[in-house]
Structure formats: structure tokens, C-alpha cells
Amino acid sequence: MARTALILTSATAVAFSLTACGGTGSDSSGGKTVTVYSADGVGDWYKTQFAKFKDQTGIAVNLVEAGSGEVVNRVEKEQSNPQADVIVTLPPFMQKAEKSGLLQNSGVDLAAFGAADKDANGQWVTLAGNYLCFIANPSVNATSVTWDDLLKPDYKGKVQYSTPGQAGDGTAVLILLQQLYGKQGALDYLTKLQANNVGPSSSTGKLQAKVDKGELLVANGDVQMNLATIKDNSSKFNVFFPATADGKQSTVALPYLMGLAKGAPHSDGAKKLMDFLLSADTQKTLPDAMAVSARTDVQAAPAAAGTVNPASVVRNVTVLHPDWTAVLDSLDADVAAYSKATGS
């Protein structure tokens, strides 16, 4: 959901090809292997941490990456012969996995995680925090941009957001506006924004270059993806959060959620891996991937010179935690209503 376009049908995603590191089911550690099915986006962080885990435990990790919905689809299809040990995906797809009976309580200690960052029944927990955001060309004073500003003629043909129902971050735009203005209010706002919207886009990531070059003044994104792009490519756009009329900035949490797969063939190793990834020492490394720890006892480390700590970006922003189960239940209807209202 963070980076991969999603085509939503019955609140699931059309299949994407899966890529595996080491090959699903391969045994590269003398019989000690754990398989992780994960939404893509933090692969480099995984590579580093999985190597440390193997050094400490002798257990190798096979990583299978795909779009958020396809991760859950794959686990569901394999229920007669489970392959995944650990599942990592984004909301509302982890809630779909829970609702479909694809998870089990891991028994991992989650005391350091707040109620909003873990399932009440212990079936999933936030592995890495991420948030919806917007990006602006440097010619825009992004610190003071409001939602109402984006409706002004100054932005005609200079605003674009990835399409709800086709892109994960675009779907998050709709959800945030619903949280701020209600469902009808969100539709009313997005209908007005059509006058300035360049048009549909199935990819959020492709909007970055357009903003960087000035083809667009404003587009949507997510904190982890955008900060990583700035860090790696020296892009010149700025991350911001549009404010409501009272000046308050808000965002929705789009975390990577982790759970133990039902029928995990290597459950003991999987639990050890989950413990390792959720430990304070490992969680302190998340800023390297431009993600944020949800542990209440992990303080954000100072950013390296010339970089931005992702936690500092949302420090003064209200983070909304939608009821993702309710989002999932009404997603098809909400996307259909959006398409009708905007003609998209």
C-alpha cells in the first residue's frame, strides 16, 4: 500500500508477482529457516536485520515481497499447505487476514506497544510506522498550505493525487478526508478538487518526479517513501500535511503490521524472529529505513547531518488511527461513491 498500486475488488488486490530472496521453502541454514511474506517498501532494512538475526540464532529468513493485498491472497490460497510463517502487510489488509482466520496469537510480548498499534487479541502489531503525507515543489510555502488552498485557481492543473481504489496512498487520501469531514464531506471536497486535479494516477511514486521538476506543485505520498527518495536521490520536494481551516495538520497512520501466520510451518523460529524485530535495539534502527518505531520506550535518535528523522516530521501532526475493520467493510462502496462523485 505504501508504494504499490492496488486495484481493489471486493476489498482485495489483483495479484502481483511475488519475488523471493533465497526461494520460498529453500533450506539455507541446516534446516533452520523462517519464511516472511511482506508488503514491499522496507526491503533494505529487512536485509540488514535478517542477517543480524541469522548471526545470532543460526536461523535464515526467506523474504517473499508483494503488494499488500497479494500477500494476504497468497496466504489464503495456501491454507491447505501453509508456506508463510510471518505475515507483514498494511491496513486494511491485515484486518482482512484476521477476519479470514489467517493469523494466530504469537504469544510475543507486546507490552511496549500502545493499544492503537496492536490487535486486542494479540494477532498483529505495528512493525514499522508510516504515515500519509503530501509533497510540494520548493516554490510552494508548504508550511502554511491548507486543504482549502488546494481548491484555489493558483493550483489549477498543478495538483495530482493517486486514485482511490487504484493506489494505496490515494485510498488513504479518501480515508483521511472521511476522518476529517465525514464521508459526504470528503466526496464534496474531492469533487471540488477535480477542477485542479491533473487526472487519475495508479502510481503514487511516479508523482514524486513531477513535483520535483515543477510539473506539479502538490501531490500525495507517504512519509517513508518520500523521505527515502529525498535521502537517496536528493530530490528537492518538501513533505507536508495540509491543514484544516483551524490550522490543524492531520494524517492517517499507514503502518507495516506483523502477525504470525495460521499453520506456520516453523512457528518457533517465527516467534524468535518476531521477538527480534520488535526488540528495542532493532526498532531503534527503523529511521535508517525512514520508518518510525511504535514502541513506547524507543526515543527517536537524532538525525544524521543532512537527513530528516521521520519521527520529527509528524511530531506536531495529529495522527489518526481509523477503525480499519470498518474501513474494510465499506471500502468497495466508498470507492464506488468516490468514482461516481468525481467522474473518475
C-alpha positions, 0 to 999 in steps of 0.5 A, spaced: 500 500 500 505 504 501 508 504 494 504 499 490 498 500 486 492 496 488 486 495 484 481 493 489 475 488 488 471 486 493 476 489 498 482 485 495 488 486 490 489 483 483 495 479 484 502 481 483 508 477 482 511 475 488 519 475 488 523 471 493 530 472 496 533 465 497 526 461 494 520 460 498 521 453 502 529 453 500 533 450 506 539 455 507 541 454 514 541 446 516 534 446 516 533 452 520 529 457 516 523 462 517 519 464 511 516 472 511 511 474 506 511 482 506 508 488 503 514 491 499 517 498 501 522 496 507 526 491 503 533 494 505 532 494 512 529 487 512 536 485 509 540 488 514 536 485 520 535 478 517 542 477 517 543 480 524 538 475 526 541 469 522 548 471 526 545 470 532 540 464 532 543 460 526 536 461 523 535 464 515 529 468 513 526 467 506 523 474 504 517 473 499 515 481 497 508 483 494 503 488 494 499 488 500 493 485 498 497 479 494 500 477 500 494 476 504 491 472 497 497 468 497 496 466 504 489 464 503 490 460 497 495 456 501 491 454 507 491 447 505 499 447 505 501 453 509 508 456 506 508 463 510 510 463 517 510 471 518 505 475 515 507 483 514 502 487 510 498 494 511 491 496 513 486 494 511 489 488 509 491 485 515 484 486 518 482 482 512 487 476 514 484 476 521 477 476 519 479 470 514 482 466 520 489 467 517 493 469 523 494 466 530 496 469 537 504 469 537 504 469 544 510 475 543 510 480 548 507 486 546 507 490 552 511 496 549 506 497 544 500 502 545 493 499 544 492 503 537 498 499 534 496 492 536 490 487 535 486 486 542 487 479 541 494 479 540 494 477 532 498 483 529 502 489 531 505 495 528 512 493 525 514 499 522 510 506 522 508 510 516 504 515 515 500 519 509 503 525 507 503 530 501 509 533 497 510 540 494 515 543 489 520 548 493 516 554 490 510 552 494 510 555 502 508 548 504 508 550 511 502 554 511 498 550 505 491 548 507 486 543 504 482 549 502 488 552 498 488 546 494 481 548 491 484 555 489 485 557 481 493 558 483 493 550 483 489 549 477 492 543 473 498 543 478 495 538 483 495 530 482 493 525 487 493 517 486 486 514 485 482 511 490 481 504 489 487 504 484 493 506 489 494 505 496 496 512 498 490 515 494 485 510 498 488 513 504 487 520 501 479 518 501 480 515 508 483 521 511 478 526 508 472 521 511 476 522 518 476 529 517 469 531 514 465 525 514 464 521 508 459 526 504 464 531 506 470 528 503 466 526 496 464 534 496 471 536 497 474 531 492 469 533 487 471 540 488 478 538 487 477 535 480 477 542 477 485 542 479 486 535 479 491 533 473 487 526 472 487 519 475 494 516 477 495 508 479 502 510 481 503 514 487 511 514 486 511 516 479 508 523 482 514 524 486 518 526 479 513 531 477 513 535 483 520 535 483 521 538 476 515 543 477 510 539 473 506 539 479 506 543 485 502 538 490 501 531 490 500 525 495 505 520 498 507 517 504 512 519 509 517 513 508 517 513 501 518 520 500 523 521 505 527 515 502 527 518 495 529 525 498 535 521 502 537 517 496 536 521 490 536 528 493 530 530 490 528 537 492 520 536 494 518 538 501 513 533 505 507 536 508 500 535 511 495 540 509 491 543 514 484 544 516 481 551 516 483 551 524 490 550 522 490 543 524 495 538 520 492 531 520 494 524 517 492 517 517 497 512 520 499 507 514 503 502 518 507 495 516 503 490 521 506 483 523 502 477 525 504 470 525 501 466 520 495 460 521 499 453 520 506 456 520 510 451 518 516 453 523 512 457 528 518 457 533 523 460 529 517 465 527 516 467 534 524 468 535 524 472 529 518 476 531 521 477 538 527 480 534 524 485 530 520 488 535 526 488 540 528 495 542 535 495 539 532 493 532 526 498 532 531 503 534 534 502 527 527 503 523 529 511 521 535 508 517 529 505 513 525 512 514 520 508 518 518 510 525 518 505 531 511 504 535 514 502 541 513 506 547 520 506 550 524 507 543 526 515 543 527 517 536 535 518 535 537 524 532 538 525 525 544 524 521 547 531 518 543 532 512 537 527 513 530 528 516 528 523 522 521 521 520 519 521 527 520 529 527 516 530 521 509 528 524 511 530 531 506 536 531 501 532 526 495 529 529 495 522 527 489 518 526 488 511 527 481 509 523 477 503 525 480 499 519 475 493 520 470 498 518 474 501 513 474 494 510 467 493 510 465 499 506 471 500 502 468 497 495 462 502 496 466 508 498 470 507 492 464 506 488 461 513 491 468 516 490 468 514 482 461 516 481 462 523 485 468 525 481 467 522 474 473 518 475 
